[in-house]
Amino acid sequence: MRVFVEEYLSWLRATNHAVATVRNQRSCLYRLLRWCAPFQIEHPAELSRERLERFRLTLFEARLRTGQPLAWGTQAEYLGSIKAFLGWAVSSGLLVSSAGVSMRLPKRPFQLPMSVLNSREAERVLRRPDSRSMLGLRDRAVLEVLYSTGLRRAEVAHLHVADIDQVRGVVLVRAGKGQRDRVVPCGKRALGWVRRYLKRSRPRLVGEVRSEFLFVSSHGTPMLLNRLSERVRRYVEAADVAKAGSCHLFRHSMATLLLEGGADVRDVQAILGHTNLATTARYTHVSIVRLQAVHARAHPAEQARRVRRGVRQK
């Protein structure tokens, strides 16, 4: 089984799948290998429908150290990796057929973003870094870019200096999720903070290190993803906005505020880099300004309140 899995992973790399995709697939499939070992399952053909359903049940009953079950998304990722692996085995001629190809994945629940900043709260977070220091100025530029563009954490960390087009007012996202490039608008204020960072802070942080990355650590190396999340989370907590989150909090907030400001959902989809409009449409349920206006205009209690207010004013 391990030989087949490694051959599949090599095929993923050869067909230009993202490094993160290959890494996640390896993690999922190696969990399957560990499960298969006691049953002496040595070939993908031995993964019958019954055995695949037993593995599904194992995932469903698994518990984290906190005692919580695996999230539906985690279970779906494991099963989806197995389904893709077995589909590859069939298409490669290693198997004639496989029950795993038709395996149904866990149903995706409809979940709204946990937290969203309003514009006042976002400004409070943006003001938290001490822009007089090298790292504070860098962090202010990072927050401004997150808020203006809605980029994912990894997309911000992997930005190159050359990806910022000050003249056109755009940011080039290279090999975003799904290995897709896209161009995203970036506001003048965010670009202004990036210019200030490039002039005053980054040269001192980089020193003698040759780096093409835009945002760098105190050693001139690219920022680690966990470190980036930690910095942003610290500023959110310091702003005392009673909202939890880090880099993705700004992505959620930016999308919601754009829709509340009248942006078309398909334009927001293009900015965020979503392939599925339904993913972007989640934010239309968070952005309820239009529904609030309808409610205030049509609900009997609100109509009665307006009548009473008019009588008092007379």
C-alpha positions, 0 to 999 in steps of 0.5 A: 500500500505504501508503494502505491501511495508514494507513486500517487504522491509523485503523480500529484507533484508531476502534475503540478499540484500545490506543495500544500496539497501534496503534504495534506494528501500524504498526511491523510493517506498515511493515516489510512496506511496506519489503519490498514496495517492491523488488517494486513491490507496490502493492495488498494483492491482490498479496500472494499466498500465495507472496509471503507465504511469501517474507516469512515466510522473510525474517523467519526468516532475519533476524538482529539486530545480535547475530547472533541470529535474531528470536524466535518471538514477534517473527516471530509478531507481524509475521505476525499483524499482516499477517494482521489487516490482510488480514482487515480488507481483506477484511471492508471490501470492499477485497479479495474474498479473501486468502491471508493470512487463512488464514496459519498463524503460528509455533507457540508454544513452551512456555516457563517464566519464566526466573527466579523469586524465592523469598520470602527473595530477594524480601524482600532486594530489597525492603530495598535502597532507602534509604527515608530518601530521597525517591526511595528511599521511592518505589522501596520503594513501587513494589517493594512494589506490584509484589510484592503485586499482580503488575502489569505495568510499564506498569500500575504506571507508569500508576497514579493516586493515586485508583486506590489504595483503602486502605479496601478494600485494592485497586488499580484497573488502568485500561485494562490489556493489551487495554484491560481494567480490573480490580481487584486485591487489594493487601496491607496492607504494600504499602498502608502503604508507599504511604501513607508515600510519599504523605505524605513523598515524593510532595508534595516530588517533585511540587512545583508540578506538577499530576499525578494519577499515583501514582509520579512522577519527581524532576521530578514527571512520570510515570515513564518505563517504561525508567527504572522497569525500570532502577531495579528491575533495579538493586535486584535486582542489588544484592540479589545474588540471582543472578536476572536480571530487573526488573518482570516478575520480581516478576510471575512470582514473585508468581504462583508464590508464590501457587500454592505457597501454595495459591491456585487457578490461576483466581484467579491468572489474574484477578489477573494479568489473563490472558485465557487460562488456559494463560498462567497455567498456566505458573506451575503448572509452576514451582510444584512444591511439591506435586510435591516432596512426592509425589516425597519420599513415593513415590520409592524412594530417598527411602523408603530414606533415611527408613528409614535415618534411622529406624534411626539415631534408634532 
